[in-house]
């Protein structure tokens, strides 16, 4: 194995050296920046942004679908959806397959806000991508895919 790779594989001395901790810190920094921008420009929280983005791309969705896709628990997703419904950004309707299920989708105003949010998100994404040379970005994309697979493998079944 290449010496540079071996050097990075040394035993982590503290929590700050753990790969998962470093990724968690990066994810938090990315989320804080997004949260500030989306609150200032669109008056939505990060949870609300995720729900609007998911509904914009995949509606209709149930509350359970939204919770699973957004990484929120059902109670968090429910509170965020309730706030978005109260603001007129999300609409509820009976599910097509099961009238007891609630299908969620964007209202016309929600679609307008979601389009602006996606423009802002794409601009942030482009800036992050531009910060990396093409080869590094390709390696990062591959590393993310591999780490996601390993995380799924290490997650116990419920």
N, C-alpha and C positions, 0 to 999 in steps of 0.2 A: 504494500500500500504506500502511496505517496507520503513523504514525511509531513507535508503541510496538513494533510487529512488526519494523520495520526496525532498531530499536535492539537487539533481541535477536538479530539475524542478523549482528552484527559478527563479524569474524574472531576465533576463540578465541586468546587470548594464551598460555595455558599448558594443560597437560593438565587442570587443574582446571576449565577453561572448556568442555571438550568435553562435549557432551550425552551421548554414550555413557559417558564416565567418570563423570559425575554419576549416571546411571541405575545404573551398576555399583556405585557406592558406596551408593546407596539400597538396591539389591537385597541387598548384603552386610549392611547394617544390619538389614534386615528378616529376613534369614536367621539372623543371630546371635541376635536376640531369640527367634525361633522355636526355634532349636536349644537355647538355654538352657532355655526353658520345657518343651519336649518331653522333654529329658533329665531335668529335675528331676521332672516329673509322671508320665512314662511310661517312663523309662529307655530311650529310643530316640534314635538319632542322626538328624540331618536326612535323611540318605540313606535310613535305615530308615523314617522317617516317610513320605517320598515313595513308597516301595515299598508300604508298608501302605495308604496312601491310594489309590494306583492300583489295587492288587488289590481293595480294598474297593469301588471303583466300576466296575471293568472286568474282573474275573477271569472266566475263566482267561486268563492272559497268559504268554507265553514270556519267557525271560530277555532275548532281543533286543527284544521289545516293551517290556519294562520299562526297558531301557537307553535306548531311543529316546524314550519318553514322559517319563522322569525327567531327561533331559539328562546321564546318567552314561555313562561308557564301559562296555563289557561286563564288564571286569575288576572295576571298582568295584561294579557291580550284582551281579555274581556273589558277591563277598565279603559284601555286605550281605545278600543272599538266604541265603547259607550261615549267617550269624549268626542270621537270623530263623528259619530251619528248625531250627537247634540249640536255639533258645529255645522252640520249639513254636508259633510265631506264624504260620508259613507252611508249607504242605504242597505236596509235589511229586507229580505223577501223570503218567502217559503221556498224550500229546496225543491228542485225538479223531481228528484227520485223519491224524496221523503218529505211530506208536508210539515213534519215535526222539526226537520232540520232547518236551520236558518242560513240562507245564502247571502253572503256579503259582497257588495260591489261598490265602486266609486259612484258618487253622484256627479252630475255635470261639473259642479264647482270643485269636487274632489279630483276629478280628472284634470282640471285646469291647474290645481295646486300640484298634483302629482307630476304633471309635465314639467313644471318649473323645477321641482325637486330633482327630477331625473336629469335635467340640463345641468344643474349645479353638481350633482353626483358624478356625471360624466366628465365635467371639467376637473373636479378633484381627482378622479381616477386617471385622467390624461396627465395631470401634473405629477402624480406618483409614478406613473409608467415612464414619463420623460426623465425622471430623476435617475433612471437605471439604464445602463447600456443594454442594447437588444439581447446580447448573449446572457447577461445577468438576469434580465427579465424572463427569458426562456427557462433558465435554471430555477428561478423562483417559482414560476408557474408549475414546473415539474415537482419541485420540493413541496409545494402546497398540496398538490394532488396526493403525493406519497404520504405526507403527514396526516392528511384527512383519512386516508385508508387505514393507517396505523391507529389513529385515534378511534375509529369505528371498531377495529379489531380488539382494542383494549377495553372498550366499553362493555360492561356486563349486560347481558340481556335482562330485560325486566320481566 
